[in-house]
C-alpha cells in the first residue's frame, strides 16, 4: 500500500513538473510573439523613402517580421496541439486508473478539447490573415518597384532627349558660325 502511494506521489510530481515546463514554453512563445508584434508595428510605421512613404527596405522588414510572426504562430499552434495531446493522454491514463469516467468529467474533457480546437482555429485564421497581409505587402512592393522604375525610365528618356537637343544645338551653332565665316572669307579673297 505504501509503495502504491509513493509511486502515485512521484507520478503526480512528475506530471506537475511537465505541466510547468509546458506553461513556461507557451508563455515564452507568447512573449516572443508580442515582441515580434511590437517589431512589426515599428517597421510598419516607418516612412523613410524619398517621398515620405515606406521604402523598399521598410517593406521588406515588415514582410520579414510578418513571416517571423507566422512562424511563431505555427510554433504556438504546435505547442497548443502538443499540450492538448498531453492533456488528452493524461486524461486517458487517469480514466483507465479510475476505471470509468463520470458524465461530468466527460463534459469537461469535451469542452477542453473544443476550446483547444477553437484556439487552434483562431490561430490558424490569424495565420491566414497574416499570410494575406504578407501577400498584400508583396503586391505593394511590386507596385512600388513598377512606379520607381517607370519614373526612372521617363527621366532617362528625357535626359537622352535633352542631350540629343544639346548636340543638335551645338551642331547648328557650328554650322551657323561656318556660314558667317564663309562670306567673310569670300570678301577677303576678292
C-alpha positions in Angstrom: 0.0 0.0 0.0 2.8 2.4 0.9 4.6 1.6 -2.4 1.5 2.4 -4.4 1.1 5.7 -2.6 4.7 6.5 -3.1 4.5 5.7 -6.8 1.4 7.7 -7.2 3.0 10.7 -5.4 6.1 10.5 -7.7 3.9 10.3 -10.8 1.9 13.4 -9.7 5.1 15.4 -9.1 6.5 14.5 -12.5 3.2 15.5 -14.1 3.2 18.8 -12.3 6.8 19.4 -13.5 6.0 18.6 -17.1 2.9 20.9 -16.9 5.1 23.7 -15.6 7.5 23.3 -18.4 4.7 23.4 -20.9 3.3 26.6 -19.4 6.8 28.1 -19.5 7.1 27.2 -23.1 3.8 28.7 -24.0 4.5 31.9 -22.0 7.9 32.2 -23.7 6.3 31.7 -27.1 3.6 34.3 -26.3 6.2 36.8 -25.1 8.3 36.2 -28.2 5.2 36.8 -30.4 4.4 40.0 -28.5 8.0 41.2 -29.2 7.5 40.4 -32.9 4.2 42.3 -33.0 5.9 45.3 -31.5 8.7 45.0 -34.1 6.1 44.7 -36.8 4.3 47.9 -35.6 7.6 49.7 -35.5 8.6 48.7 -39.1 5.0 49.3 -40.3 5.2 53.0 -39.1 8.5 53.7 -40.8 8.3 56.2 -43.7 11.9 56.6 -44.8 11.6 56.8 -48.6 12.2 60.0 -50.6 8.5 60.6 -50.9 7.7 60.1 -47.2 6.3 56.6 -47.7 7.6 53.2 -46.8 10.8 52.4 -48.6 11.7 49.0 -50.1 13.8 48.3 -47.0 10.9 49.2 -44.7 8.5 46.9 -46.7 11.0 44.0 -46.7 11.4 44.5 -42.9 7.7 44.4 -42.4 7.4 41.2 -44.6 10.2 39.5 -42.8 8.7 40.4 -39.4 5.3 39.1 -40.5 7.0 35.9 -41.6 8.6 35.6 -38.2 5.2 36.2 -36.6 3.6 33.5 -38.8 6.4 31.1 -37.8 5.9 32.0 -34.1 2.1 31.4 -34.6 2.9 28.0 -36.1 5.1 27.2 -33.1 2.3 28.3 -30.8 -0.2 26.1 -32.7 2.2 23.2 -32.3 2.7 23.9 -28.6 -1.1 24.1 -28.1 -1.6 20.9 -30.1 1.2 19.2 -28.0 -0.3 20.5 -24.8 -3.8 19.3 -25.9 -2.4 15.9 -26.8 -0.7 15.6 -23.4 -3.9 16.7 -21.7 -5.8 14.1 -23.7 -3.2 11.4 -22.8 -3.2 12.4 -19.2 -7.0 12.2 -19.0 -7.0 8.9 -20.8 -4.5 7.4 -18.3 -6.4 8.8 -15.4 -9.7 7.4 -16.7 -8.0 3.9 -17.0 -6.8 4.1 -13.4 -10.2 5.1 -12.1 -11.9 2.5 -14.2 -14.6 4.8 -15.6 -15.3 8.4 -16.3 -18.3 10.2 -14.9 -20.6 12.1 -17.1 -19.4 15.4 -15.7 -15.7 14.5 -16.4 -16.6 13.7 -20.0 -18.3 17.0 -20.5 -15.3 18.9 -19.1 -13.0 16.9 -21.3 -15.0 17.6 -24.4 -15.3 21.3 -23.5 -11.5 21.4 -23.1 -11.0 19.8 -26.5 -13.5 22.1 -28.2 -11.9 25.1 -26.6 -8.4 23.9 -27.8 -9.8 23.3 -31.2 -11.3 26.8 -31.1 -7.9 28.2 -30.1 -6.3 26.2 -32.9 -8.8 27.5 -35.4 -8.3 31.0 -34.2 -4.6 30.7 -34.5 -5.0 29.2 -38.0 -7.3 32.1 -39.1 -4.8 34.5 -37.7 -2.0 32.8 -39.6 -4.1 33.0 -42.8 -4.7 36.7 -42.2 -1.0 37.3 -41.7 -0.4 35.4 -45.0 -2.9 37.7 -46.7 -1.1 40.7 -45.2 2.2 39.4 -46.4 0.8 38.9 -49.9 -0.7 42.4 -50.0 2.6 43.8 -48.8 4.4 41.9 -51.6 2.0 43.3 -54.1 2.6 46.8 -52.8 6.3 46.2 -53.0 6.0 45.1 -56.6 3.8 48.1 -57.4 6.4 50.4 -55.8 9.1 48.8 -58.0 6.9 49.4 -61.1 6.4 53.1 -60.1 10.0 53.7 -59.3 11.3 52.1 -62.5 8.6 53.8 -64.6 9.8 57.2 -63.3 13.4 56.2 -63.8 12.6 55.3 -67.5 10.9 58.6 -68.1 13.8 60.5 -66.5 16.3 58.6 -68.7 14.3 59.2 -71.9 14.0 62.9 -71.1 17.8 63.1 -70.3 18.6 61.4 -73.6 16.3 63.7 -75.4 17.8 66.8 -73.7 21.3 65.5 -74.7 20.3 65.0 -78.3 18.8 68.5 -78.4 22.0 69.9 -76.9 24.1 68.1 -79.6 21.7 69.4 -82.2 22.0 73.0 -80.9 25.8 72.7 -80.9 25.7 71.3 -84.4 23.5 74.2 -85.6 25.8 76.7 -83.8 28.8 75.3 -85.6 27.0 75.4 -88.9 25.9 79.0 -88.3 29.4 80.0 -87.4 30.7 78.3 -90.6 28.1 80.1 -92.7 29.0 83.5 -91.1 32.7 83.0 -91.6 32.3 81.7 -95.2 31.1 85.1 -96.6 33.7 86.9 -94.7 36.4 84.7 -96.4 35.0 85.3 -99.8 35.2 89.1 -99.3 38.8 88.8 -98.1 39.7 86.8 -101.3 38.2 89.3 -103.6 
